[in-house]
Amino acid sequence: MSGISPFSNSKQQPPLILVADDDKSVRVFLRKAMEKEGYRVVEVNDGKQCLDAYETIKPDIVLLDAVMPVMDGFTCCEHLLQIAKNNLKSAVETFDTDSTLNNTVIPKIWEHTPILMITCLDDEESVNRAFDAGATDYVTKPIHLPVLRRRLRGLLKQAQVYKQLEAANQALEHLAYVDGLTELANRRRFDNYLNTQWINLVQKKSPLSMILGDIDFFKFYNDRYGHPAGDICLQKVGTVLSLKAQKHQDLVARYGGEEFAVIMPYTPAFGAVHVAEMIQAGIKDLQIVHDRSVVSQYVTLSMGVATIVPTWESSPSDLIVQADKALYQAKAGGRDRFVSSS
């Protein structure tokens, strides 16, 4: 194996081509031809080395000989396709089961690198076997360079289209599930995530906690300082919540106008109370002046904390109701505090 090193994903980098062929003269020929076209090239001797190199360098396209020692091209192609399927399965398992979200995400995580099979086998059975194994295209030896160039350009253009689709899907996902002002999850994302985690935790019999928070006297803040200042205040409060909800499963959302929510899977009541304490301290540290507040000279937050072990007999709304009641008690008790329903 030669020339293997991790490359940057910079947009300025030319396409990276992985060539797998046991014939050194063919590899040299392909390298020179591809480098002349401006591509970067990595060479390997067999299918096993191809798999190792593929995981290391993440090429834009694979040129794969069918007949090689150690592991032939057909078997290697099947393994490459399986890698893509495994990546898809792993990624889907980390996302919610919401169908709308998955419709935008799946094209992004389905990263099947184009594979061009190059071989001396030109019978119908071998051609069918190549495509069945996962090859994107097929050319025969002796290599006709103009044909190879055109095939490569076509496959690379196709890959570029998929990347553009990925970028568009990411933008759509962002618009659909992210609050434009605070960059937190929006209410739609909140609802989807809560429902998904509820089902998940019913099966695992694990606790689910929630914090509902409301900025105290926020209408007075807007009236006194103006809506642009109010927007900045919301952003700063949202940042504090994001920093204090530290586990990767926790979701921080803008629940309403000046209301925020934190969903905390696998978090018992004492853990949720600890997060609420950290949030309260973080808001105080901001020291955002609020001279229209009745409880403090600075912006404060009232919070309700609730914890449930989900069951099929209960529903996500039960958790929201508990957290909302606790929030009401925090406001009734003088604001600038949190109350736990547990």
Sequence and secondary structure as in RCSB ss.txt:
>XXXX:A:sequence
MSGISPFSNSKQQPPLILVADDDKSVRVFLRKAMEKEGYRVVEVNDGKQCLDAYETIKPDIVLLDAVMPVMDGFT
CCEHLLQIAKNNLKSAVETFDTDSTLNNTVIPKIWEHTPILMITCLDDEESVNRAFDAGATDYVTKPIHLPVLRR
RLRGLLKQAQVYKQLEAANQALEHLAYVDGLTELANRRRFDNYLNTQWINLVQKKSPLSMILGDIDFFKFYNDRY
GHPAGDICLQKVGTVLSLKAQKHQDLVARYGGEEFAVIMPYTPAFGAVHVAEMIQAGIKDLQIVHDRSVVSQYVT
LSMGVATIVPTWESSPSDLIVQADKALYQAKAGGRDRFVSSS
>XXXX:A:secstr
 BS       TTS  EEEEE S HHHHHHHHHHHHHTT EEEEESSHHHHHHHHHHH  SEEEEESS SSS HHH
HHHHHHHHHHHHHHHHHHHS   HHHHHHHHHHH     EEEEES  SHHHHHHHHHHT SEEEESS  HHHHHH
HHHHHHHHHHHHHHHHHHHHHHHHHHHB TTT SB HHHHHHHHHHHHHHHHHHT  EEEEEEEETTHHHHHHHH
 HHHHHHHHHHHHHHHHHH  STT EEEE SSSEEEEEEET  HHHHHHHHHHHHHHHHHH  B TT SS SB  
EEEEEEEE   TTS HHHHHHHHHHHHHHHHHTTSSSEEE  
